[in-house]
Amino acid sequence: MAVTPTCDWAGCADAGTHTVTIDFPGEPQEVWNVCRSHDRELKTQAVASRPKTEPPKEEPITIEVFCGECQRPLDEASDLPSEQRLPCPACGSVRRLHKVGIHETVTMHESVRARSKRPGKGGWLQDMRTGDDYSRMLEGWGQLERSVDREQGRYREFIELPDGTRIESVARLSDHQGG
C-alpha cells in the first residue's frame, strides 16, 4: 500500500493529496504536495504575489480645426476665440469646423464549458471548462482550464496569468471533493 505524503504546508499534518506546480517567469519551478484546503490557499497566494494587470492606456481626445467654408485644415488652437481668428489662407473665411476624435478599445472574452455523459445514464462523466477568466485579485484576465473526470476519478486545474505565471493543480477527484 502506497503511503500518502503529508502536506508540504508548514505545520499541516494532513495528507498531501494535491500536486500543485507553479512556474513563475524567470524562476525555478515549484512543486508542492498539499491538502485540499492548502491547495486553494497556495493558488491564492501565488496569484496574489503577481503584479496587477496594467490598465489600458487611455487615448487622448483629439480636436482638429478646419475652415468652415472650404474644409482646409488649419493650424490653430481649437479654443481660440472667434474674434482672434485669422482668415483662412485659401478662402478668407473665419468660420471654423472642429472635428473631435474619440478612441475606445473594446475587448471580448470567452470561455467554453462542456459536459459529457453516457446515453441513457444519469449524471455527467466529464465536466470541462476552458477560456478567459477574470481575477479580481489581479484586476485582469488570465486563462483557465478545469476538468473534472468522474470516470477516471481525476481533477485538474490549469491557470495562466497575464504575466506568464502558470499554476497547475492535479488531484484524485475523491480527494478534491468536499472541504
Phi, psi and omega in degrees: 000131182286141178268126178279127180293158177280163181300137179286350181292132183304127176083001181261131180254005179289164179292139176277090187265343183245132173260119181245123178249127181237126176243100173275138180304129176076009180235159178296148179295141176249135175234125182239143168248111186228163176283174183302312184293327179277344171301309180296316181297318180297314179296320179297315180293322178297315180295316182297335182281349184273156179292146176294153179291134178293132177293151179297144180287134179279133177280135179289153174287135179249141176232120178252141182251131180231157173294134181288347180259302187260358178068015178291135176295138181239145179264078178214155182295141181290339181260015180292125179300147185300327180289346180259358181290141173270149178299149177300132180294341181269318186234351178084003182284151173250004174288146181231151174240126179252122177255120182259128178251124177239131182243129177231149176245130178246128176243149179240147179232150182215155171210157182232138175235137179223142175234144177236150176209161177284144178300136176079352180256147178278154176079154180268153179261321181228140176230118184233141175222136177212145177140199183287144180216132183270133176254113177296326181297319181265352183053045181198174183262144174224192179245143180226134170233125178225132177225135176238116184245101181290326182296316179267352179069039184236149174234135177216134175229132179232127182236134172237122183270163182302332180275002179097356176297136180236130181232127178234134178235129182230138179204161168291143183299324180296332179274342184269331184284155182079184175067000000 
